[in-house]
Amino acid sequence: MKKRISFTLALLLILSVCILPFATHAEETDFVVVQANTCAAANHPITGSSAIVSETKTNFRSTGTAKHEFTLVIVRSCSCGEITQSFTSPGGLEDHSYTYTVSPHANNQHTAKAYCSPCGYVQQNFTYPCFGPPCHEPW
């Protein structure tokens, strides 16, 4: 009798482990289908801030010593993701973001450069003597 109960419990445990992933997967699929059907019934609307998938700054152009302008590429999608729309928008102005580089030691000198990475505006570019190693950084 004990063997029969143990065998039955073991069989039920194995079946529940095997069936559980399929039952969970079916529920997720049902939710996605309902969401897609609801979105399709509303003609896949692409409106509101929740529809924005990404905003990317591109086409940086220097406007002088302090700022650069950029274009904004906005990608929108309906809630089920079937319909996607991409368009550009005037982005605006922002301050330069500088990158500082120094060349390796060559012919007893280094070349130092400070430039804006997005738009390429060069703030400083100069060569200075170096009697190292050890070498020193200008910044």
Residue pairs with C-beta under 8 A, 6 or more apart in sequence:
32 80
35 79
35 80
36 80
36 82
38 79
38 80
39 45
39 78
39 79
39 80
39 82
40 80
40 82
44 78
44 80
44 82
44 83
45 51
45 78
45 79
46 76
46 77
46 78
46 83
46 85
50 79
51 76
51 77
51 78
51 79
52 74
52 75
52 76
53 75
53 76
53 77
53 84
54 74
54 75
55 72
55 73
55 74
55 75
56 72
56 73
56 75
57 70
57 71
57 72
57 73
57 91
57 118
58 70
58 71
58 72
58 73
58 88
59 70
59 71
60 68
60 69
60 70
60 116
60 118
60 119
60 120
61 68
61 69
61 70
61 119
62 68
62 96
62 116
62 119
62 120
62 121
63 69
63 93
65 121
65 123
66 95
66 96
67 93
67 94
67 95
67 96
68 93
68 94
68 96
68 116
68 118
68 119
68 121
69 91
69 92
69 93
70 91
70 92
70 94
70 118
71 88
71 89
71 90
71 91
72 88
72 89
72 90
72 91
72 92
73 86
73 87
73 88
73 89
74 86
74 87
74 88
74 89
75 84
75 85
75 86
76 84
76 85
76 86
77 83
77 84
77 85
78 84
96 116
96 119
96 121
96 123
97 116
97 117
97 118
98 114
98 115
98 116
98 117
98 123
99 114
99 115
99 116
99 117
100 112
100 113
100 114
100 139
101 112
101 113
101 115
102 110
102 111
102 112
102 113
102 137
102 138
103 110
103 111
103 112
104 110
105 130
105 132
105 133
105 135
108 129
108 130
108 131
109 127
109 128
109 129
109 130
110 127
110 128
110 130
110 135
110 138
111 125
111 126
111 127
112 124
112 125
112 126
112 127
112 128
112 138
112 139
113 122
113 124
113 125
114 122
114 123
114 124
114 125
114 139
115 121
115 122
115 123
115 125
116 122
116 123
126 138
128 138
130 136
